Amino acid sequence: RAKAQFFESLGFTRAEWHALQSALLRVGRDGEAELGAASVFGQKYVVRGTIQGPSGDTAAIVTVWIMLTGETTPRLITAHPGSLR
């Protein structure tokens, strides 16, 4: 619920989910990936960045991605408010 409120405060809505998808992909593409924990499923990466919502407001965000074993495209696991460090 807290994550939903965070994204809603930036102007993201369920009806316009593709705007959030695009913003998260931009963070993953443009940010610097930090090596995260490895698991039996694959290697995790943490990418920090700034997200801008439809309202024009921006916020620091942390995204976590996984490169599944045997795959070449990372998948988003989670995103939450964070710091750029």
Backbone bond lengths (Angstrom), bond angles and torsions (degrees), N, CA, C in turn:
res aa  C-N    CA-C-N  psi(-1)  N-CA   C-N-CA  omega(-1)  CA-C   N-CA-C  phi
1 R - - - 1.443 - - 1.518 111.49 -
2 A 1.334 117.48 -39.34 1.463 120.66 -179.14 1.523 111.29 -65.03
3 K 1.325 116.82 -38.62 1.469 119.39 177.83 1.521 110.83 -64.85
4 A 1.316 116.60 -41.90 1.467 120.24 179.46 1.526 109.82 -61.21
5 Q 1.304 117.64 -42.80 1.468 121.40 179.09 1.528 110.82 -63.64
6 F 1.332 115.91 -39.33 1.461 120.47 178.20 1.529 110.52 -60.11
7 F 1.326 116.68 -50.67 1.463 120.03 -178.51 1.533 111.33 -67.67
8 E 1.314 117.63 -36.80 1.473 120.85 176.69 1.525 111.02 -63.98
9 S 1.338 117.35 -34.88 1.465 120.52 179.68 1.528 111.72 -65.55
10 L 1.326 116.73 -20.29 1.466 121.90 177.43 1.531 111.34 -91.76
11 G 1.327 116.36 -2.92 1.456 120.49 177.23 1.519 115.29 99.85
12 F 1.321 117.39 3.64 1.467 120.26 177.48 1.530 109.37 -77.26
13 T 1.337 116.55 140.74 1.457 121.53 178.99 1.518 109.83 -129.78
14 R 1.321 115.78 160.89 1.467 120.53 176.67 1.521 111.42 -61.65
15 A 1.318 116.17 -38.77 1.462 120.41 -178.16 1.528 111.77 -64.66
16 E 1.322 116.35 -30.74 1.470 121.23 -179.73 1.532 110.08 -111.54
17 W 1.317 116.91 46.71 1.464 122.51 -176.15 1.525 112.42 -58.44
18 H 1.324 117.01 -28.55 1.464 119.82 -177.27 1.525 111.89 -65.52
19 A 1.338 117.79 -25.34 1.459 120.60 176.58 1.527 110.45 -66.50
20 L 1.325 116.66 -40.95 1.467 120.99 176.64 1.521 110.02 -67.36
21 Q 1.316 117.11 -42.87 1.463 120.67 178.36 1.536 110.20 -56.70
22 S 1.310 117.02 -48.01 1.466 121.15 -179.68 1.528 111.91 -61.51
23 A 1.332 116.02 -41.93 1.461 120.31 -179.28 1.528 111.33 -65.08
24 L 1.326 116.78 -41.48 1.471 120.78 179.06 1.524 111.21 -67.17
25 L 1.318 117.17 -41.21 1.468 120.69 177.71 1.526 110.71 -63.41
26 R 1.326 116.94 -36.72 1.460 121.20 178.37 1.527 110.32 -62.72
27 V 1.328 117.00 -43.30 1.471 120.66 178.06 1.528 109.35 -60.97
28 G 1.328 116.95 -45.42 1.465 120.72 179.74 1.512 112.92 -63.52
29 R 1.320 116.73 -37.74 1.464 121.50 -177.74 1.526 111.75 -75.80
30 D 1.330 116.92 -41.46 1.455 120.83 -172.22 1.522 114.36 -92.09
31 G 1.329 116.97 -19.47 1.461 120.45 -176.02 1.517 112.86 -82.73
32 E 1.309 114.41 167.70 1.464 122.29 177.34 1.528 108.58 -90.77
33 A 1.321 116.83 121.70 1.465 121.42 -178.20 1.523 110.23 -80.71
34 E 1.322 115.63 128.29 1.463 122.42 174.32 1.526 107.13 -101.26
35 L 1.299 116.48 136.19 1.460 120.64 178.70 1.520 109.72 -62.93
36 G 1.307 115.95 127.58 1.457 121.94 177.65 1.516 110.05 -106.06
37 A 1.295 116.09 -158.74 1.465 122.02 -178.05 1.531 110.89 -75.84
38 A 1.306 115.41 144.74 1.460 121.08 172.71 1.528 107.46 -92.34
39 S 1.319 115.81 148.62 1.454 119.80 177.23 1.521 108.16 -137.85
40 V 1.309 116.19 177.73 1.458 119.94 178.18 1.527 110.87 -65.44
41 F 1.336 116.56 -17.78 1.461 121.36 -178.34 1.524 112.86 -89.21
42 G 1.342 117.04 -27.19 1.454 120.38 -179.21 1.517 111.65 158.88
43 Q 1.334 115.34 -165.78 1.459 122.32 -177.65 1.527 110.42 -101.47
44 K 1.344 115.89 130.29 1.462 120.72 177.89 1.522 110.04 -94.98
45 Y 1.337 114.93 151.28 1.458 123.01 177.02 1.520 108.54 -134.98
46 V 1.329 115.70 144.77 1.458 122.16 176.82 1.527 107.30 -110.74
47 V 1.323 115.99 129.53 1.457 121.14 178.38 1.528 108.05 -126.53
48 R 1.324 115.46 121.41 1.463 121.92 178.80 1.519 108.74 -100.93
49 G 1.301 115.99 147.60 1.455 119.34 178.61 1.510 111.34 -170.92
50 T 1.312 113.48 -169.36 1.460 121.48 178.15 1.514 108.02 -116.97
51 I 1.311 115.80 134.82 1.459 121.35 179.68 1.531 107.86 -114.43
52 Q 1.331 115.35 138.13 1.458 120.04 176.06 1.511 108.48 -112.66
53 G 1.313 115.51 127.54 1.454 120.40 -179.66 1.514 112.21 -90.01
54 P 1.316 116.55 169.98 1.457 121.87 177.20 1.531 113.05 -56.83
55 S 1.321 117.44 -24.24 1.466 121.28 178.81 1.529 111.58 -73.31
56 G 1.333 116.59 -14.44 1.463 121.29 -175.65 1.512 113.00 95.08
57 D 1.332 116.92 -12.70 1.463 121.03 177.77 1.521 109.70 -73.49
58 T 1.327 116.00 149.20 1.459 121.32 177.69 1.524 109.83 -120.77
59 A 1.322 115.56 157.94 1.461 121.22 178.19 1.525 109.05 -154.02
60 A 1.321 115.40 151.48 1.458 121.07 173.54 1.523 108.37 -73.56
61 I 1.319 115.20 143.69 1.458 120.60 -176.76 1.526 109.63 -142.92
62 V 1.319 115.04 150.57 1.458 122.13 173.52 1.521 107.45 -117.65
63 T 1.326 116.08 128.21 1.464 120.42 175.64 1.520 108.42 -116.72
64 V 1.321 116.00 148.03 1.456 121.46 176.83 1.524 107.38 -122.66
65 W 1.306 115.20 130.13 1.458 123.11 -176.80 1.520 109.06 -122.86
66 I 1.334 116.87 156.66 1.462 121.12 174.95 1.523 109.17 -132.16
67 M 1.310 114.90 137.16 1.451 121.94 171.39 1.529 104.83 -102.19
68 L 1.328 115.48 102.05 1.458 119.65 -178.04 1.522 110.59 -64.38
69 T 1.305 115.85 145.04 1.456 121.44 179.18 1.525 109.49 -55.57
70 G 1.324 115.48 127.73 1.457 120.63 178.69 1.517 114.30 87.49
71 E 1.339 118.13 -2.89 1.463 121.17 179.19 1.523 110.11 -111.53
72 T 1.314 116.82 161.29 1.463 121.43 -177.95 1.527 112.97 -117.70
73 T 1.318 117.45 0.48 1.458 121.52 179.68 1.522 109.35 -117.40
74 P 1.339 117.29 124.72 1.467 118.89 178.98 1.527 111.49 -70.46
75 R 1.330 115.07 153.49 1.469 122.23 177.48 1.516 108.79 -120.33
76 L 1.323 115.24 140.69 1.454 120.56 177.59 1.524 109.55 -74.20
77 I 1.331 115.88 130.65 1.465 120.97 176.94 1.531 110.13 -98.17
78 T 1.336 115.62 -49.56 1.458 119.60 -177.89 1.516 110.32 -157.84
79 A 1.307 115.75 162.87 1.462 122.95 174.14 1.524 107.35 -145.63
80 H 1.327 115.99 140.15 1.456 120.22 -179.67 1.525 109.67 -154.36
81 P 1.328 116.49 163.17 1.468 119.10 177.25 1.524 109.49 -58.84
82 G 1.294 116.06 145.67 1.451 118.85 -179.17 1.510 111.65 -162.12
83 S 1.303 114.66 -162.57 1.458 120.03 179.13 1.521 109.16 -122.27
84 L 1.323 115.13 159.94 1.456 119.98 177.73 1.520 111.15 -83.49
85 R 1.302 116.39 -10.30 1.464 126.34 -177.79 1.467 109.91 70.86
